[in-house]
Amino acid sequence: MGLRRKPAWMYRSKIMVRSRCILPRGDAILLQRERNGVYSVPGGRVEFLESLPFTVVREMREEAGLEVEPLRLVYVVESLSERKKGPRHEILFYFLCQGEGEPRRSYATISFEWRNPVEVADNFWPAGMAEIIAQDIPDFNRFAYISYIDERLSFINTFTSPPRCISITGKMPEHLSRDTGGVDTE
């Protein structure tokens, strides 16, 4: 008797929204490396009632120990894949950022490195993003929507006039602005 699969609508709560920080330095950008050797652009999951740019700021502060400023949105990446635990749907927003300093060496199970993504393309997630990012270094003068299905590039739509962040206005949500380094202690 085969395994019975749940219908896709039962996984609606599994959609993950993440913000990523593209922080260039020359022909390299800051990358995070997982313990299993997979590289990706640093960032993390958007918290409830948190804007996408604030997520980038918080995640870079928490994980890399860096203060960054998002300049503009450069990629929206959608990744749909089948996993052993069920389907996975992620939407990633990549922001070109500016910031100074060196990241901490490691955080939890990740470490940080300044690399040209092409150098680690074989171990980059999502697959194929390394080449796309490397084409746009250092200026990132375009905006792209990119879709992956089962780890394969399925659609890309580029625009030559990227959207721009005028500024981040307003205040950081109270639970993130306390003197806890941005970490919610409740």
Long-range contacts (C-beta under 8 A, 24 or more apart in sequence): 6-86, 8-87, 11-86, 11-87, 11-89, 14-86, 14-87, 14-88, 14-89, 15-89, 15-90, 15-91, 16-45, 16-88, 16-89, 16-90, 16-91, 17-45, 17-46, 17-52, 17-90, 17-91, 17-93, 18-43, 18-44, 18-45, 18-46, 18-55, 18-90, 18-91, 18-92, 18-93, 19-43, 19-44, 19-46, 19-52, 19-53, 19-55, 19-56, 19-59, 19-92, 19-93, 19-95, 20-56, 20-92, 20-93, 20-94, 20-95, 21-56, 21-59, 21-60, 21-68, 21-70, 21-94, 21-95, 21-97, 22-74, 22-94, 22-95, 22-96, 22-97, 22-133, 22-140, 23-60, 23-66, 23-68, 23-97, 23-98, 23-99, 24-96, 24-137, 24-138, 24-140, 25-114, 26-138, 27-116, 27-137, 27-138, 28-114, 28-115, 28-116, 28-137, 29-114, 29-115, 29-116, 29-117, 29-133, 29-137, 30-64, 30-103, 30-112, 30-113, 30-114, 31-112, 31-113, 31-114, 31-115, 31-117, 31-120, 32-63, 32-64, 32-110, 32-111, 32-112, 32-113, 33-110, 33-111, 33-112, 33-113, 33-120, 34-109, 34-110, 35-109, 35-110, 37-123, 38-123, 38-124, 38-125, 39-113, 39-115, 39-117, 39-120, 39-123, 39-124, 39-125, 39-130, 40-124, 40-125, 40-126, 41-94, 41-129, 41-133, 42-110, 42-112, 43-92, 43-94, 49-173, 50-173, 50-176, 51-168, 52-93, 52-95, 53-95, 53-165, 53-168, 54-168, 54-172, 54-173, 54-176, 56-95, 56-97, 57-168, 57-172, 57-182, 58-176, 58-182, 60-97, 60-99, 61-181, 61-182, 62-107, 62-181, 62-182, 62-183, 63-107, 63-108, 63-110, 64-103, 64-104, 64-107, 64-112, 65-101, 65-103, 65-104, 65-107, 66-99, 66-101, 66-103, 67-99, 67-101, 68-97, 68-98, 68-99, 69-97, 69-98, 69-99, 69-168, 70-95, 70-96, 70-97, 70-165, 70-168, 71-95, 71-96, 71-97, 71-98, 71-164, 71-165, 72-96, 72-140, 72-162, 72-163, 72-164, 72-165, 73-143, 73-162, 73-163, 73-165, 74-136, 74-140, 74-142, 74-143, 74-144, 74-162, 75-129, 75-132, 75-143, 75-144, 75-145, 75-146, 76-144, 76-145, 76-146, 77-126, 77-129, 77-145, 77-146, 77-147, 77-148, 78-145, 78-146, 78-147, 78-148, 79-126, 79-147, 79-148, 79-151, 80-147, 80-148, 80-149, 80-150, 81-148, 81-149, 81-150, 81-151, 82-150, 95-165, 96-140, 126-151, 127-151, 127-152, 127-153, 128-152, 128-153, 132-156
